[in-house]
């Protein structure tokens, strides 16, 4: 890859954008199961907005972490510590900032479109989403609770329910219950990724739970949130808010159990957390995707 391409694609963290696609797919699934509607052009536009939201938060995170000096103190892993683009190419900092702001502008434009075609009631989701993107690195990571729930709120509650609303024109309990699974999982994704960065994050004023209560106790939060993700699916089916086919999402429990065990045992040994962090990524992508497949099957 050329230096120019790396300057552009690095801050976007392209390999991780599958997460946004999986969460949108779940929202499309809830809309399809409840209404039987499938507007391909709207779905494409929603995907553009979701991918730009993910790119924006990634690029802004890269920019602010570089400006604070954090990137120079962090030990990078395949799953945490940023892309490494800006420490290697400091001149790319301005590019990362522009990518973040332009992507955020595209998110706003997509939001305006769906406010017009689907109704102004979608505005609270859109406005909150913009705030989470803009404030995540500089504000939310300085508060333990906000740091924990903001990722899940953005990718779960806001992205899944926003997708469902854009396609149906209204809120539904089905979309809300479905959104709880990525809410818990994506919050867990970022929580576990904070384990290797405790010492470095502390130097720039961050206050997330691995810093506040330690990695071992935080691993118990990680396990509880995994349980919450799967219990949400079961509860949704028992309440007839999700079809039985949504239970396909439970298949990733076979990844979740060893991930939770490794996170607890190796909590204070970050170099040996890599297997759990890899399993964590797979859980986050596969679980909402499998739920979406179940919703599509049930809606046919």
C-alpha positions, 0 to 999 in steps of 0.5 A: 500500500502506498504512503498516500493510501495508508494516510487515508485508509489507516485512520479509517481502520477499514478492517473494523468497519464490518461491525457497522455493516453487521449492526445495520443488517440487524436493523434491516432484519427487524424492519423486514420481519415486522413490515415485510418491506425492503427498500434497497436504495434506503438500505444503501443510504443507511449503510453509507451513513453508518460506515461514515459514522464509524469512519468519523469516530475512528479518524477523530480518535486517531487524531486526538490520540496522536495530538495528546501523545497517547499513541506514542505511549501505547503498546499496539495490538491487532485490536487496540492502540490505533492504526499506528498511521499517525505516529509513523506519518505525523503529517497525516494528522490533518488528513485524519481530522479532515476525514473525521469531519467530512465523514461526520458531515455525510452522517448529518446529510443522511440524517437530514434526508431520513428526517424528511422522508421518515419523520422528525421523530428520528432526530433524537437518535441522530442528534445523540449519535452525532454527539457520541461521535464528536465527544467520544475521545475527548469527553466520554472517555474521561467518565467510566460509565460513559466510556463503558456504554457509549460504544454500545449506545452508538452501534447498538441502540442508535444504529439498529433503532435508527436503521429500523426507523428509517425503513419503517417510519416509527419506533418498535419494541422489536428494534429496541430489544434487538439493539440490546445485543450489540449494545452489550457486545460493542460496549464489551468490545471497547472495554476489553480493548482498554485492558492493554492501554491502562497505563498509557490511558492514565497519563492522558486523563482517561478514566475507564473501568480498567483504570478505576477498578482494575482489569480483574474486576472489569473482566467481571463486567465484561462477562456480565455484558456478554450474558446480557447480550445473550439474555436479551435475545432469549427475552426477546423471543420469550416476549414474542418481540423476536422470532425463534429464528433470532436464537441463531445469535446464541451460536456465538456463545461457544466463542463467548465462554472461552473469551470471558474465561481468558479475560478473567484469568489473563486480566493482568497479563495483557500480552496473553489477552490476544485470543480473547480480543480476537474472539471478541471481534468475531462475537461482535460481528457474527452475533448480530449477523446471525440474528439478522439472518434469523429475522430474514428467514422468519420474515419470508 
